[in-house]
Amino acid sequence: MRVLAGVVLAAAAVFTMTPAAQAEAPSDLRVCLDNATPNAPRVAACSQVLTNAPPADAKELVRIYFLRGNANLALGVYDRALADFDAATRINPNAYGPFNSRGVVFLRQKQVDRAITEFDRSIQLFPKDPIAFTNRGDAYRSKGHFDRAMQDYDRAIEVNPKWVGAYFGRAAALQQKATSDFDAFVNEGSFEELAIAEYGKVLQLAPRHGGALSNRGLLYHQLRKYPLAIADFTQAIEIEPANPIFLRNRALTYRMIRRFDLAIADYRNALALTKDAEGRKLIGELLAQLGAAA
């Protein structure tokens, strides 16, 4: 199955403060509650609040744990994120956000069934949240249950017709159906066209969605519409120039049209941006296939 550009999993909606409330809050609390705060300083500030001046109000205390948990989640510190979400749900078992975010942690850890259980709970508590439906759809899609995933994406769109993540999920599910052995054999080309149309909806709502452009480029490549594929990859690279996947995707199409010089340039740029050993090894092998040194 072809590898798709990464799907961004959304955590639960964050809480905000009014400007007046922010101005009156102590320094650490302001930093903790400010959505513009980078994740590491936010963790530190929220920790200071919890250690030195934890809110007496249970709702406010849940909020601090939840925000710190989401910051830890974003940093990839999953054990601490789970501990924060657990603390939040112990204080208020009806707070839906921590269940959703806990599901994201489990999904990133490939514990898909546990993730689905958490998303189920979040949706039961608050069935008007498109994020939880989208995340659960992503979980089912990761299991290859594409039709079940589509149901959740459709539910998210019913809740919020402009929810970009759900359209992206629909498109990705159709794209994966197009590359699964049975569906690709029986419905050659049809799922690709449907997925292209879905990515078009994503781009109507979010014209600078690099993942949608790169994934659509893969579909055009698969349909041998190489100029369209290159156009999409190029636009995706302009939006996210540090994403090596987009460069590798364009290099693949350059190889197909025998523009080996351009493919080599893209692979070398991708190699410079790739940190993991496995990815670097793969790009090195692809360069070697073209007779080029890394």
GIJO-V353633 format. One record per run of one state. SS is the DSSP state (hx for helix, st for strand, lp for the rest). FROM is the first residue (numbers start at 1). LEN is the number of residues. If there is no record, write none. Layout:
SS_FROM_LEN / SS_FROM_LEN
//
This chain:
lp_1_18 / hx_19_6 / lp_25_2 / hx_27_7 / lp_34_5 / hx_39_14 / lp_53_5 / hx_58_18 / lp_76_2 / hx_78_14 / lp_92_4 / hx_96_13 / lp_109_3 / hx_112_14 / lp_126_4 / hx_130_13 / lp_143_3 / hx_146_14 / lp_160_4 / hx_164_16 / lp_180_1 / hx_181_6 / lp_187_3 / hx_190_16 / lp_206_4 / hx_210_13 / lp_223_3 / hx_226_14 / lp_240_4 / hx_244_13 / lp_257_3 / hx_260_14 / lp_274_3 / hx_277_13 / lp_290_5
//
